[in-house]
Amino acid sequence: MQIPPHSLGTILKTLRHILAADATPEAVLKDIDVPVWYLLELEADHITVADGDTLTLICSCYKLTVDQLLMLSAAADLPEAIVHMTIQQYRTYEVPNDLPDQPWPDSTQVTPLITNSDPLAKHTYADVLHCVRTQVEDQSVTAVSALLNVSPMAYWQMEAGQLPVPAWLQRKIAFRLHLKSLTTLTRATDILTAICQHLDITPDGLPTELRLP
């Protein structure tokens, strides 16, 4: 029998890191009747067979089902799978397109949780998103999220460094910038300068309209 690549403990710890923004177990469980020690034991993989009802309650804290938890256990890339699942959920609650745009908080004022593991990187993918949206295109969160086909909430969390930018979305943004990958920008000393040089435009020519993904 093939063992799934991610244990229950690994999944629960990753969910708490990504979806609960590294909240304490006490904060995660504040609305349900589950002892903190039980979640900690699950995260440490000290409990091999979890109580089904209790696990359902814990999953509800992350707005997931036990079935979705099982799907995550087989994911090739766990953080990316969690983000993809979250985006799919956000799409269910998206505001209709005919409603007026709403102001979003400045994403740079939020302490980022996601870092760039590339040892040569000078910037995160969140930095790239913010630069492209505010300095290159001068668009709202809602407008850019519509172009990229993600919900405004999911996009804003990525730009604020609260959710990782999945590889498929990185490819979309790179395509808009006529780049093979965003590594060119994350490793650049200055993101805006690198974009202008690559597109052969001057900062005076901004904002500009990039090609559709």
C-alpha positions in Angstrom: 0.0 0.0 0.0 1.4 3.3 -1.1 1.9 5.9 1.7 0.6 9.4 0.9 3.5 11.9 0.7 2.0 14.2 3.4 1.0 13.0 6.8 -2.0 14.4 8.7 0.3 16.3 11.0 2.2 17.9 8.2 -1.1 19.0 6.5 -2.6 20.4 9.7 0.6 22.4 10.5 0.8 23.7 6.9 -2.9 24.7 7.1 -2.3 26.6 10.3 0.7 28.3 8.7 -1.0 29.3 5.5 -4.7 29.7 6.1 -4.5 30.8 9.8 -1.5 33.0 9.3 0.6 31.1 11.9 -2.1 31.6 14.5 -1.7 29.7 17.8 -3.6 26.4 18.2 -5.7 28.2 20.8 -6.8 30.8 18.3 -7.6 28.2 15.7 -9.8 26.2 18.1 -11.4 29.2 19.8 -14.9 28.5 18.3 -15.0 24.7 18.6 -14.9 22.3 21.6 -11.6 20.6 20.8 -8.7 20.6 23.4 -5.5 22.3 22.3 -3.4 19.3 23.3 -5.3 17.1 20.8 -4.5 19.4 17.8 -0.9 19.6 18.9 -0.7 15.8 19.1 -2.2 15.5 15.6 0.2 18.0 14.2 3.1 16.1 15.8 1.7 12.8 14.2 1.5 11.3 17.7 -2.1 10.2 17.0 -2.2 7.6 14.2 -6.0 7.3 14.0 -7.9 10.6 14.5 -11.4 10.7 15.9 -13.6 11.4 12.8 -16.0 13.9 14.5 -13.1 15.8 16.0 -11.2 15.9 12.8 -14.4 17.3 11.0 -14.5 20.1 13.6 -10.9 20.9 13.1 -11.4 21.0 9.3 -14.3 23.4 9.8 -11.8 25.9 11.3 -10.1 26.0 7.9 -13.4 25.8 5.9 -12.3 22.4 4.6 -13.9 19.0 4.6 -12.2 15.7 5.6 -12.4 14.6 2.0 -10.4 17.7 1.0 -7.9 16.9 3.7 -7.4 13.5 2.1 -6.9 15.1 -1.3 -4.2 17.3 0.2 -2.4 14.2 1.5 -1.6 13.2 -2.1 -0.7 16.6 -3.4 2.7 16.9 -5.2 3.1 20.4 -3.8 1.2 20.9 -0.5 1.3 24.7 -0.1 0.3 25.2 -3.8 -2.5 22.7 -3.4 -3.8 24.5 -0.4 -3.7 27.8 -2.2 -5.5 26.3 -5.2 -8.2 24.9 -3.0 -8.6 28.3 -1.2 -8.9 30.1 -4.5 -11.6 27.7 -5.6 -13.5 28.4 -2.4 -13.1 32.2 -2.8 -14.6 32.0 -6.3 -17.8 30.7 -4.7 -18.1 33.9 -2.7 -16.9 36.4 -5.3 -18.8 39.6 -5.6 -20.7 40.0 -8.9 -18.8 42.0 -11.5 -21.4 44.7 -11.8 -20.9 45.9 -8.2 -18.6 48.9 -7.8 -14.9 48.4 -7.0 -14.0 48.6 -3.4 -10.8 50.0 -1.8 -8.3 47.4 -0.4 -5.8 48.0 2.4 -2.2 48.7 1.4 -0.7 45.2 1.1 2.8 46.5 2.0 1.6 47.4 5.4 0.9 43.7 6.3 3.7 41.6 7.7 4.4 38.9 5.1 4.4 35.3 6.0 5.7 33.9 2.7 9.4 34.2 1.9 11.3 33.3 -1.3 13.4 30.1 -0.8 15.7 31.1 -3.8 19.1 32.0 -2.2 19.7 34.5 -5.0 16.3 36.2 -4.6 16.2 39.8 -3.5 12.4 40.1 -3.6 9.4 37.9 -3.1 6.7 37.1 -5.6 4.4 39.3 -3.5 6.8 42.2 -4.2 6.5 41.5 -7.9 2.7 41.5 -7.8 2.6 44.8 -5.9 5.0 46.5 -8.3 3.3 45.3 -11.4 -0.2 46.3 -10.2 0.6 49.7 -8.6 3.6 51.0 -10.6 3.3 49.3 -14.1 -0.4 49.2 -14.6 -1.8 51.4 -11.8 -4.9 49.1 -11.4 -7.0 48.2 -8.5 -6.9 44.9 -6.7 -10.3 44.0 -8.2 -9.3 44.8 -11.8 -6.0 42.8 -11.7 -7.6 39.9 -9.9 -10.3 39.8 -12.7 -7.5 39.7 -15.4 -5.8 36.9 -13.6 -9.0 35.0 -13.0 -8.6 34.8 -9.2 -10.8 36.3 -6.5 -9.9 39.8 -5.1 -9.4 38.3 -1.6 -7.1 35.6 -2.8 -5.1 38.0 -5.0 -4.7 40.5 -2.1 -3.5 37.8 0.2 -0.9 36.8 -2.3 0.2 40.4 -2.8 0.4 40.9 1.0 2.5 37.7 1.3 -0.1 35.9 3.3 -0.6 33.2 0.6 2.1 31.8 -1.7 1.8 32.6 -5.4 1.2 29.3 -7.2 3.3 28.3 -10.1 0.5 28.6 -12.6 -0.2 32.2 -11.6 3.5 33.0 -11.7 3.4 31.8 -15.4 0.4 34.0 -16.1 2.1 37.1 -14.8 5.4 36.3 -16.5 3.4 35.9 -19.8 1.9 39.4 -19.3 5.4 40.8 -18.9 6.9 38.8 -21.9 9.2 36.9 -19.5 9.9 33.2 -19.4 9.7 33.3 -15.6 9.5 35.8 -12.7 12.9 34.8 -11.5 14.3 37.6 -13.6 12.4 40.1 -11.3 12.8 38.4 -8.0 16.6 38.4 -8.5 16.8 41.9 -9.8 18.1 44.8 -7.6 15.1 46.9 -8.6 11.9 45.3 -9.9 10.5 48.3 -11.7 13.9 49.1 -13.5 14.1 45.4 -14.6 10.6 45.5 -16.0 11.2 48.8 -17.9 14.5 47.5 -19.3 12.9 44.3 -20.5 9.9 46.0 -22.1 12.1 48.7 -23.5 10.0 51.5 -21.9 10.9 54.4 -19.6 9.3 55.1 -16.2 7.8 58.2 -17.9 5.8 55.8 -20.1 4.0 54.2 -17.2 1.4 53.1 -16.5 1.2 50.8 -19.4 -1.2 48.0 -20.5 0.3 44.6 -20.5 -0.9 41.7 -22.7 -3.7 39.6 -21.4 -2.8 36.2 -19.8 
